[in-house]
Amino acid sequence: MQPTTPTDFEEPNIFERPDESRFAGDSKLYVEFSRRPRLQPGKSREEGRAIYEEVDYVRIYVPGDKGSVIERPVTEQDAYRFADRYAKWKAGQAEAVTGTPLSSLPTMSPSKVEEYKYFKIVTVEQLAEANDNLGAKFMGFNQDKQRAKAFMEVAKNNAPIEAMNVELAKRDEQIENLKTMVEALQANTKASKRNVAAPVAETTA
């Protein structure tokens, strides 16, 4: 029996044809997919509130080897290698969403978050834009919707302040770096002067 070519986890060059032999052992791997929210720093600073984007992740196990576990966002290579398993998993997944999690809204309890999830409302943005007809099905909906709108308005007004704070922090860091450089330069200059003065003093003596 010919030995099985070991599975290669490295990303290939996208301009080369896939080498099927590199993935000969994939059928023996245990693969799990999941979807997780990942913070988007740039969008969050722009909007003045935490913005998350749901991203697909893969976890790859080598059976019998607990130390061989790879976990990362799903790449094009992963989608190609585990196409059948990935397609089956995605078929049972809800649509990926981007926005501020509903749990970020003050006074929003975990039970309410789950109730809104039943109606496919999982972000503050979705709640703020939800149809008013939902008020007949969900107690306290109108108040929650107003809170969501107010939350977004406050965040929008705070966005320029957050951006200014980021810029000020960068400026302060630059100033501190310049001060450190100047102090180091001054210290080097004093040391050089001492080194030059020392031989002169010896000659005079």
Backbone as JSON, one array per atom type, in Angstrom:
{
  "sequence": "MQPTTPTDFEEPNIFERPDESRFAGDSKLYVEFSRRPRLQPGKSREEGRAIYEEVDYVRIYVPGDKGSVIERPVTEQDAYRFADRYAKWKAGQAEAVTGTPLSSLPTMSPSKVEEYKYFKIVTVEQLAEANDNLGAKFMGFNQDKQRAKAFMEVAKNNAPIEAMNVELAKRDEQIENLKTMVEALQANTKASKRNVAAPVAETTA",
  "N": [[0.85, -1.2, 0.0], [0.56, 2.17, -0.9], [1.92, 4.96, 0.81], [-0.11, 7.57, 2.26], [-0.2, 10.85, 1.03], [0.76, 13.47, 3.15], [-1.49, 15.87, 4.58], [-1.44, 19.24, 3.52], [-1.43, 22.33, 5.02], [-0.77, 24.84, 4.22], [-1.26, 27.96, 2.46], [-1.81, 28.0, -1.05], [-0.19, 29.31, -4.02], [-2.2, 31.58, -5.64], [-2.17, 31.8, -8.35], [-1.38, 29.46, -9.4], [-2.17, 26.13, -10.55], [-4.27, 24.11, -8.48], [-2.73, 21.67, -6.46], [-3.74, 18.58, -6.25], [-2.73, 16.43, -4.83], [-1.71, 17.45, -2.5], [-3.77, 17.62, -0.75], [-4.58, 15.1, -0.13], [-5.14, 13.74, 2.2], [-7.39, 14.89, 3.28], [-9.95, 13.8, 3.58], [-9.86, 12.38, 5.89], [-9.8, 14.17, 7.88], [-11.28, 15.97, 10.64], [-13.67, 18.37, 10.41], [-14.94, 21.5, 11.37], [-17.33, 24.09, 11.03], [-18.12, 27.51, 11.73], [-19.84, 30.54, 12.6], [-18.93, 33.78, 13.37], [-19.07, 36.93, 15.12], [-17.08, 39.67, 14.13], [-15.22, 42.4, 15.15], [-15.23, 45.53, 13.49], [-12.95, 47.8, 13.31], [-12.45, 50.24, 11.82], [-14.99, 50.99, 10.66], [-16.4, 51.16, 13.05], [-15.24, 53.35, 14.34], [-15.95, 55.36, 12.55], [-18.77, 55.39, 12.74], [-19.21, 55.75, 15.41], [-19.99, 53.79, 17.14], [-19.95, 50.33, 18.17], [-19.33, 48.24, 15.5], [-20.02, 45.19, 14.06], [-19.11, 42.43, 11.97], [-20.3, 39.45, 10.64], [-18.4, 36.57, 10.3], [-17.3, 33.68, 8.56], [-15.81, 30.86, 10.07], [-13.34, 28.24, 10.22], [-12.52, 25.15, 11.75], [-10.05, 22.83, 11.99], [-9.32, 19.52, 12.62], [-6.94, 16.97, 13.31], [-7.68, 13.72, 13.57], [-7.1, 11.98, 16.58], [-4.86, 13.41, 17.25], [-4.44, 15.79, 19.36], [-2.95, 18.07, 19.39], [-2.85, 19.0, 16.85], [-4.55, 21.24, 15.64], [-6.2, 23.54, 13.69], [-7.36, 26.8, 13.37], [-9.21, 29.34, 11.84], [-10.37, 32.2, 9.87], [-12.54, 31.33, 7.18], [-10.99, 30.55, 4.17], [-10.52, 30.97, 0.58], [-9.27, 28.7, -0.25], [-9.99, 26.86, 1.75], [-12.75, 26.71, 1.3], [-12.71, 25.49, -1.15], [-11.34, 23.06, -0.69], [-12.91, 21.74, 1.25], [-15.43, 21.6, 0.08], [-17.98, 20.18, -0.1], [-18.69, 19.72, 2.6], [-18.66, 22.32, 3.56], [-20.65, 23.54, 2.02], [-22.93, 22.13, 2.89], [-22.99, 22.93, 5.55], [-23.36, 25.72, 5.28], [-25.86, 25.75, 4.15], [-27.58, 25.48, 6.25], [-27.35, 27.8, 7.63], [-28.13, 31.09, 8.84], [-28.59, 34.26, 7.18], [-25.66, 36.2, 6.88], [-24.95, 39.01, 8.89], [-24.32, 42.55, 9.29], [-23.53, 45.0, 11.64], [-24.5, 46.74, 14.7], [-24.59, 44.77, 17.54], [-27.67, 43.73, 19.02], [-27.62, 43.42, 21.73], [-26.06, 45.47, 22.62], [-27.63, 47.62, 23.08], [-28.82, 49.73, 25.6], [-30.77, 48.61, 28.39], [-31.67, 46.4, 27.06], [-32.52, 43.2, 27.5], [-31.18, 39.82, 27.82], [-33.21, 37.94, 27.29], [-35.0, 39.42, 25.74], [-33.41, 39.91, 23.55], [-33.27, 37.37, 22.44], [-35.95, 36.99, 21.81], [-36.4, 38.96, 19.86], [-34.66, 37.97, 18.0], [-36.04, 35.84, 16.99], [-37.77, 37.08, 15.28], [-36.03, 37.77, 13.34], [-34.51, 40.01, 13.9], [-31.59, 41.27, 14.76], [-29.76, 43.27, 15.13], [-29.07, 46.66, 16.23], [-29.53, 48.5, 14.24], [-31.38, 47.15, 12.59], [-33.57, 46.97, 14.3], [-34.2, 49.66, 14.65], [-35.17, 50.28, 12.15], [-37.29, 48.61, 11.84], [-40.53, 47.3, 10.92], [-43.46, 49.01, 11.88], [-45.69, 47.47, 12.37], [-44.93, 45.33, 13.85], [-45.29, 45.97, 16.42], [-47.72, 45.09, 17.33], [-47.27, 42.47, 17.85], [-45.26, 42.24, 19.64], [-44.55, 42.99, 22.87], [-43.78, 46.16, 24.17], [-42.39, 46.96, 21.98], [-42.51, 49.42, 20.51], [-41.32, 51.27, 22.26], [-38.76, 50.16, 22.45], [-37.91, 50.42, 19.81], [-37.78, 53.2, 19.55], [-35.76, 53.7, 21.39], [-33.66, 52.45, 20.06], [-33.4, 54.07, 17.79], [-32.71, 56.48, 19.02], [-30.31, 55.74, 20.19], [-28.69, 55.29, 17.93], [-28.66, 57.85, 16.88], [-27.35, 59.35, 18.86], [-24.89, 58.03, 18.79], [-24.11, 58.66, 16.21], [-23.74, 61.42, 16.43], [-21.63, 61.41, 18.18], [-19.62, 60.34, 16.72], [-17.82, 62.14, 15.23], [-16.43, 63.16, 17.43], [-15.2, 60.89, 18.47], [-13.51, 60.32, 16.33], [-11.89, 62.59, 16.42], [-10.67, 62.22, 18.9], [-9.13, 59.98, 18.36], [-7.31, 61.02, 16.51], [-6.07, 62.95, 18.12], [-4.85, 61.29, 19.97], [-3.01, 60.0, 18.33], [-1.44, 62.22, 17.66], [-0.41, 62.94, 20.18], [1.14, 60.69, 20.67], [3.05, 60.93, 18.66], [4.29, 63.29, 19.47], [5.42, 62.48, 21.89], [7.23, 60.59, 20.93], [8.93, 62.27, 19.49], [9.96, 63.84, 21.57], [11.37, 61.91, 22.98], [13.31, 61.26, 21.09], [14.66, 63.74, 20.89], [15.67, 64.02, 23.5], [17.37, 61.82, 23.57], [19.18, 62.59, 21.59], [20.26, 64.9, 22.74], [21.49, 63.78, 24.97], [23.43, 62.2, 23.72], [24.94, 64.21, 22.52], [26.01, 65.6, 24.77], [27.54, 63.56, 25.83], [29.43, 63.24, 23.82], [30.75, 65.7, 23.96], [31.94, 65.49, 26.47], [33.72, 63.44, 26.0], [35.45, 64.63, 24.18], [36.52, 66.72, 25.7], [37.93, 65.46, 27.73], [40.56, 64.38, 26.87], [41.85, 66.82, 26.38], [42.0, 67.98, 28.91], [43.75, 66.18, 30.14], [46.11, 66.62, 28.71], [46.71, 69.25, 29.38], [47.3, 68.97, 32.09]],
  "CA": [[0.0, 0.0, 0.0], [1.33, 3.41, -0.97], [1.6, 5.89, 1.92], [-0.94, 8.73, 1.9], [0.5, 12.13, 1.11], [0.23, 14.24, 4.28], [-2.25, 17.07, 4.25], [-0.67, 20.48, 3.59], [-2.32, 23.4, 5.43], [-0.3, 26.14, 3.74], [-2.01, 28.55, 1.36], [-1.09, 27.89, -2.3], [-0.16, 30.48, -4.88], [-3.51, 31.61, -6.29], [-2.0, 31.8, -9.79], [-1.0, 28.12, -9.8], [-3.25, 25.15, -10.48], [-4.22, 23.39, -7.21], [-2.1, 20.36, -6.47], [-4.67, 17.73, -5.52], [-2.03, 15.51, -3.94], [-1.45, 18.11, -1.22], [-4.94, 17.48, 0.12], [-5.0, 13.71, -0.23], [-5.6, 13.24, 3.49], [-8.47, 15.73, 3.8], [-11.14, 13.02, 3.93], [-9.67, 11.85, 7.24], [-9.82, 15.27, 8.84], [-12.56, 16.37, 11.23], [-13.77, 19.8, 10.11], [-16.1, 22.21, 11.91], [-17.5, 25.48, 10.59], [-18.91, 28.34, 12.63], [-19.95, 31.94, 12.18], [-18.67, 34.62, 14.55], [-18.99, 38.38, 14.87], [-15.73, 40.23, 14.23], [-15.26, 43.87, 15.24], [-14.67, 46.3, 12.39], [-12.46, 49.04, 13.95], [-12.62, 51.43, 10.98], [-16.41, 51.33, 10.6], [-16.83, 51.52, 14.4], [-14.81, 54.73, 14.6], [-16.73, 56.25, 11.69], [-20.16, 55.46, 13.18], [-19.28, 56.08, 16.82], [-20.53, 52.65, 17.91], [-19.31, 49.08, 17.77], [-19.89, 47.6, 14.32], [-19.49, 43.85, 13.87], [-19.46, 41.72, 10.74], [-20.23, 38.01, 10.86], [-17.4, 35.94, 9.44], [-17.25, 32.22, 8.66], [-14.55, 30.3, 10.57], [-13.18, 26.79, 10.11], [-11.63, 24.52, 12.73], [-9.61, 21.58, 11.37], [-8.69, 18.6, 13.56], [-6.4, 15.69, 12.86], [-8.16, 12.73, 14.55], [-6.07, 11.31, 17.37], [-3.75, 14.32, 17.54], [-5.04, 16.98, 19.95], [-2.11, 19.23, 19.15], [-2.99, 19.44, 15.45], [-5.82, 21.94, 15.44], [-6.03, 24.83, 13.0], [-8.59, 27.59, 13.44], [-9.0, 30.58, 11.12], [-11.48, 32.55, 8.98], [-12.58, 30.48, 5.99], [-10.33, 31.1, 3.0], [-10.96, 30.37, -0.69], [-8.72, 27.35, -0.27], [-10.83, 26.03, 2.61], [-14.03, 26.51, 0.62], [-12.44, 24.56, -2.25], [-10.94, 21.76, -0.16], [-14.01, 21.11, 1.99], [-16.61, 22.16, -0.6], [-19.22, 19.5, 0.26], [-19.01, 19.98, 4.02], [-18.92, 23.76, 3.72], [-21.96, 23.81, 1.41], [-23.97, 21.59, 3.78], [-23.06, 23.79, 6.74], [-23.93, 27.01, 4.91], [-27.27, 25.58, 3.84], [-28.35, 25.59, 7.48], [-27.01, 29.04, 8.31], [-28.89, 32.3, 8.55], [-27.83, 35.25, 6.41], [-24.69, 36.94, 7.66], [-25.37, 40.4, 9.06], [-23.33, 43.52, 9.73], [-24.16, 46.06, 12.42], [-24.27, 46.77, 16.14], [-25.41, 43.74, 18.18], [-28.82, 44.24, 19.77], [-27.27, 43.4, 23.15], [-25.38, 46.73, 22.96], [-28.64, 48.63, 23.39], [-29.14, 49.76, 27.03], [-32.06, 48.05, 28.83], [-32.04, 45.23, 26.26], [-32.2, 42.0, 28.27], [-30.89, 38.64, 27.0], [-34.46, 37.3, 26.84], [-35.54, 40.22, 24.65], [-32.54, 39.69, 22.39], [-33.69, 36.11, 21.84], [-37.29, 37.17, 21.24], [-36.24, 39.7, 18.62], [-33.97, 37.09, 17.06], [-37.09, 35.02, 16.38], [-38.32, 37.9, 14.19], [-34.89, 38.09, 12.47], [-33.97, 41.32, 14.26], [-30.44, 40.95, 15.59], [-28.9, 44.44, 15.29], [-29.74, 47.91, 16.59], [-29.97, 49.1, 12.99], [-32.58, 46.46, 12.14], [-34.66, 47.33, 15.19], [-34.57, 51.06, 14.38], [-35.86, 50.34, 10.86], [-38.3, 47.56, 11.79], [-41.89, 47.7, 10.59], [-44.26, 49.33, 13.07], [-46.69, 46.44, 12.59], [-44.42, 44.37, 14.82], [-45.74, 46.41, 17.74], [-48.88, 44.3, 17.73], [-46.84, 41.11, 18.18], [-44.15, 42.26, 20.6], [-44.79, 43.98, 23.93], [-42.69, 47.1, 24.39], [-41.65, 47.14, 20.73], [-42.41, 50.84, 20.13], [-40.31, 51.91, 23.12], [-37.45, 49.63, 22.07], [-37.56, 51.0, 18.52], [-37.38, 54.58, 19.81], [-34.45, 53.65, 22.03], [-32.69, 52.1, 19.02], [-33.2, 55.27, 16.97], [-31.98, 57.46, 19.84], [-28.95, 55.2, 20.34], [-27.97, 55.54, 16.69], [-28.5, 59.3, 16.72], [-26.29, 59.75, 19.79], [-23.64, 57.49, 18.28], [-23.76, 59.45, 15.03], [-23.23, 62.72, 16.89], [-20.37, 61.2, 18.88], [-18.62, 59.83, 15.78], [-16.73, 63.1, 15.02], [-15.64, 63.28, 18.66], [-14.34, 59.71, 18.53], [-12.45, 60.49, 15.32], [-10.97, 63.61, 16.93], [-9.89, 61.61, 19.98], [-8.13, 59.1, 17.74], [-6.28, 61.89, 15.94], [-5.33, 63.54, 19.23], [-4.01, 60.23, 20.54], [-1.89, 59.83, 17.41], [-0.57, 63.39, 17.78], [0.31, 62.83, 21.45], [2.16, 59.65, 20.53], [4.12, 61.5, 17.84], [5.01, 64.26, 20.3], [6.23, 61.71, 22.84], [8.35, 60.01, 20.19], [9.87, 63.35, 19.18], [10.63, 64.2, 22.83], [12.34, 60.85, 23.27], [14.41, 61.42, 20.14], [15.42, 64.95, 21.26], [16.4, 63.72, 24.73], [18.46, 60.91, 23.22], [20.16, 63.38, 20.84], [20.94, 65.77, 23.7], [22.37, 62.94, 25.79], [24.58, 61.83, 22.88], [25.76, 65.41, 22.33], [26.74, 65.83, 26.02], [28.56, 62.51, 25.96], [30.49, 63.55, 22.85], [31.52, 66.84, 24.48], [32.79, 65.0, 27.58], [34.81, 62.63, 25.42], [36.39, 65.54, 23.56], [37.14, 67.54, 26.74], [38.78, 64.64, 28.59], [41.98, 64.41, 26.45], [42.38, 68.18, 26.54], [42.31, 68.15, 30.32], [44.92, 65.37, 30.44], [47.27, 67.27, 28.1], [47.01, 70.44, 30.19], [47.92, 68.53, 33.33]],
  "C": [[0.88, 1.24, 0.0], [0.95, 4.33, 0.18], [0.81, 7.07, 1.41], [-0.12, 10.01, 2.03], [-0.07, 12.96, 2.24], [-0.48, 15.5, 3.83], [-1.39, 18.31, 4.47], [-1.64, 21.61, 3.89], [-1.92, 24.75, 4.86], [-1.14, 26.62, 2.57], [-1.2, 28.43, 0.07], [-1.03, 29.24, -3.01], [-1.44, 30.49, -5.71], [-3.39, 31.57, -7.81], [-1.58, 30.42, -10.3], [-2.21, 27.19, -9.73], [-3.13, 24.39, -9.17], [-3.58, 22.03, -7.38], [-2.95, 19.43, -5.61], [-3.97, 16.82, -4.52], [-1.75, 16.12, -2.57], [-2.57, 17.88, -0.24], [-5.47, 16.05, 0.15], [-5.58, 13.17, 1.08], [-6.79, 13.99, 4.05], [-9.69, 14.94, 4.24], [-11.06, 12.47, 5.34], [-9.76, 12.94, 8.31], [-11.23, 15.49, 9.39], [-12.63, 17.88, 11.11], [-15.06, 20.37, 10.67], [-16.13, 23.63, 11.35], [-18.37, 26.21, 11.6], [-18.95, 29.76, 12.09], [-19.83, 32.81, 13.43], [-18.67, 36.09, 14.18], [-17.56, 38.86, 15.06], [-15.81, 41.74, 14.17], [-14.58, 44.5, 14.04], [-14.22, 47.66, 12.92], [-12.72, 50.3, 13.14], [-14.06, 51.9, 10.95], [-16.9, 51.79, 11.97], [-16.46, 52.95, 14.73], [-15.65, 55.71, 13.79], [-18.15, 56.45, 12.22], [-20.31, 55.82, 14.65], [-19.9, 55.0, 17.68], [-19.88, 51.38, 17.39], [-20.05, 48.43, 16.61], [-19.21, 46.24, 14.14], [-19.95, 43.28, 12.53], [-19.29, 40.23, 10.99], [-19.33, 37.38, 9.81], [-17.42, 34.43, 9.65], [-15.86, 31.78, 9.09], [-14.54, 28.79, 10.35], [-12.22, 26.32, 11.19], [-11.32, 23.12, 12.19], [-8.85, 20.76, 12.4], [-8.08, 17.42, 12.81], [-6.81, 14.67, 13.91], [-7.01, 12.03, 15.26], [-4.9, 12.19, 17.74], [-4.33, 15.64, 18.04], [-4.22, 18.23, 19.67], [-2.23, 19.77, 17.74], [-4.37, 20.01, 15.21], [-5.53, 23.29, 14.8], [-7.37, 25.54, 12.99], [-8.34, 28.94, 12.79], [-10.28, 30.95, 10.35], [-11.41, 31.69, 7.72], [-11.94, 31.21, 4.8], [-10.91, 30.45, 1.73], [-10.46, 28.93, -0.78], [-9.57, 26.41, 0.57], [-12.16, 25.7, 1.93], [-13.87, 25.51, -0.52], [-12.18, 23.15, -1.72], [-12.09, 21.02, 0.48], [-15.35, 21.55, 1.41], [-17.91, 21.52, -0.15], [-19.64, 19.83, 1.69], [-19.36, 21.45, 4.25], [-20.3, 24.12, 3.17], [-23.09, 23.32, 2.31], [-24.12, 22.47, 5.02], [-23.74, 25.11, 6.4], [-25.42, 26.91, 4.62], [-28.15, 25.74, 5.08], [-28.1, 26.87, 8.23], [-27.92, 30.18, 7.89], [-28.0, 33.26, 7.77], [-26.89, 36.01, 7.33], [-25.11, 38.41, 7.73], [-24.2, 41.25, 9.53], [-24.05, 44.62, 10.49], [-23.77, 45.99, 13.88], [-25.17, 45.74, 16.81], [-26.5, 44.35, 19.04], [-28.51, 44.29, 21.27], [-26.55, 44.67, 23.58], [-26.36, 47.81, 23.38], [-28.97, 48.6, 24.88], [-30.57, 49.28, 27.28], [-32.5, 46.84, 28.0], [-31.58, 43.96, 26.98], [-31.9, 40.83, 27.33], [-32.16, 37.97, 26.47], [-35.08, 38.08, 25.68], [-34.73, 40.04, 23.38], [-32.97, 38.42, 21.66], [-35.07, 36.23, 21.19], [-37.21, 37.91, 19.91], [-35.56, 38.84, 17.55], [-34.97, 36.21, 16.32], [-37.7, 35.75, 15.18], [-37.22, 38.38, 13.24], [-34.39, 39.52, 12.67], [-32.82, 41.07, 15.23], [-29.49, 42.13, 15.79], [-29.73, 45.66, 15.67], [-30.29, 48.57, 15.33], [-31.28, 48.48, 12.5], [-33.79, 46.82, 13.0], [-35.14, 48.75, 14.91], [-35.38, 51.18, 13.1], [-37.0, 49.32, 10.76], [-39.7, 48.12, 11.52], [-42.71, 47.92, 11.85], [-45.32, 48.27, 13.37], [-46.25, 45.4, 13.62], [-44.88, 44.72, 16.23], [-46.93, 45.62, 18.25], [-48.49, 42.9, 18.18], [-45.84, 41.08, 19.34], [-44.38, 43.36, 21.62], [-43.56, 44.86, 24.14], [-41.9, 47.41, 23.13], [-41.44, 48.62, 20.4], [-41.35, 51.56, 20.96], [-38.9, 51.45, 22.73], [-36.98, 50.25, 20.74], [-37.09, 52.45, 18.69], [-36.0, 54.64, 20.47], [-33.36, 53.35, 21.0], [-32.38, 53.32, 18.16], [-32.38, 56.31, 17.74], [-30.53, 57.04, 20.0], [-28.12, 55.51, 19.1], [-27.71, 57.02, 16.48], [-27.37, 59.81, 17.61], [-24.94, 59.28, 19.27], [-23.16, 58.28, 17.07], [-23.17, 60.79, 15.41], [-21.88, 62.58, 17.56], [-19.25, 60.78, 17.93], [-17.5, 60.84, 15.51], [-15.83, 63.26, 16.24], [-14.68, 62.1, 18.78], [-13.19, 59.83, 17.54], [-11.42, 61.5, 15.79], [-10.08, 63.03, 18.03], [-8.8, 60.69, 19.43], [-6.98, 59.93, 17.18], [-5.43, 62.53, 17.03], [-4.38, 62.52, 19.86], [-2.79, 59.99, 19.65], [-0.9, 60.99, 17.54], [0.25, 63.32, 19.06], [1.42, 61.79, 21.37], [3.35, 60.16, 19.72], [4.97, 62.49, 18.64], [5.93, 63.54, 21.29], [7.43, 61.09, 22.14], [9.4, 61.06, 19.86], [10.65, 63.77, 20.43], [11.71, 63.18, 23.17], [13.55, 60.97, 22.36], [15.29, 62.61, 20.5], [16.26, 64.69, 22.5], [17.59, 62.81, 24.44], [19.56, 61.66, 22.49], [20.96, 64.29, 21.77], [21.92, 64.97, 24.56], [23.61, 62.53, 24.99], [25.52, 63.01, 22.67], [26.6, 65.7, 23.57], [27.85, 64.81, 26.19], [29.73, 62.78, 25.03], [31.37, 64.68, 23.34], [32.44, 66.39, 25.6], [33.98, 64.22, 27.04], [35.87, 63.51, 24.77], [37.17, 66.32, 24.61], [38.13, 66.73, 27.56], [40.23, 64.63, 28.14], [42.62, 65.77, 26.62], [42.81, 68.41, 27.97], [43.57, 67.38, 30.68], [46.18, 66.04, 29.91], [47.71, 68.49, 28.9], [47.72, 70.06, 31.46], [49.36, 68.13, 33.08]]
}
